[in-house]
């Protein structure tokens, strides 16, 4: 390491020294480097399943020390190993696995304590090498992300400076781009203990995002990809009008199959005719994904154009202004429901959702048609709305949309 060797070279040297197969894993237990016994890596029986990875990550998060793990063929691990975390300060950079031969003879047998100490010492060497590599990679990534950050937030107002930043990122002005915002959701199916573990949750979210980023790069090599605020942002050159939607669908299907507990919701902004349009397209993509999550469309692909009236509603950033509108339109009805324990707000919502059909409203609310008609008459008296007028129906719909959004957030 002091001579400038990278992790790959250290792995080769360690495998030769121990005469054991050695696997270096990243923080999510994906293979970074491996070396088989006598240089032959083709016979390594090391393909851990997601269940194995999840269980080991939870255990190592609490222990943070080297330990011996038995072979678990059902979980893709045919050989036992000594596993040591590669730690630098409070950060776990990865894991070192020193595999045991499938059959141990006297020459192969090593005292358990010696194995653990050897793995721990080797992990310290790897920590130094990985920190060096990480620092170099972080500098490059940080410079790239700073360029893209200004474009996404619209911080760069000068058109020439915007075009220069985009050019350095690989943006081709002869092509039309669209921004995709990909948001992995928390795992609602996970048990409470795992969800409460911030390191477990954060680790798996990173694993999902990194996996999706690799998929996007494989499917769209010309795309500009970056992780930002626990989301993945993609600037996709559009060869066809459906290119962004097709990629979004590919991502959601992939995540559903690989990480069913972590659905990814994809928002798509409008087309970018020039670099100055990137900020607008990103804001639209982010808003589309957020609205989809708020209203129960987790794991779907939603374009900004799909939002309909929400496109106008969510242009208003002042929540107090939205709340004042609700009070003006439905305030008396909300107060009446609270005071008399009625459900008139639900009634008007059902009525408008069912295209002002009394019969459909009564059926949905499990009441008689006459009861539904009486309730609607009372609603109009309390609010002053005339539900036979299109304008008043629109006012009520907008107020209900704001209430629904408040309840979702």
Secondary structure, 3 states (H helix, E strand, C coil): CCCCCCHHHHHHHHHHHHCCCEEEEECCCCEEEEECHHHCCCCCCECCCHHHHHHHHHHHHHHCCCEEECCEHHHCECCCEEEEEEEECCEEEEEEEEECCCCCCCCCCCCHHHHHHHHHHHHHHHHHHHHHHHHHHHHHHHHHHHHHHHHHHCCCCCHHHHHHHHHHHCCCCCCCEEEEEEEECCCCCCCHHHHHCHHHHHHHHHHHHHHHHHHHHHHCCCCEEEEECCEEEEEEECCCCCHHHHHHHHHHHHHHHHCCCCCEEEEEEEEECCHHHHHHHHHHHHHHHHHHHHCCCCCCEEEHHHHCCHHHHCCCCCHHHHHHHHHHHHHHHHHHHHHHCCCHHHHHHHHHHCCCCHHHHHHHHCCCHHHHHHHHHHHHHHHCCCCCCHHHHHHHHHHHHHHHHHHHC
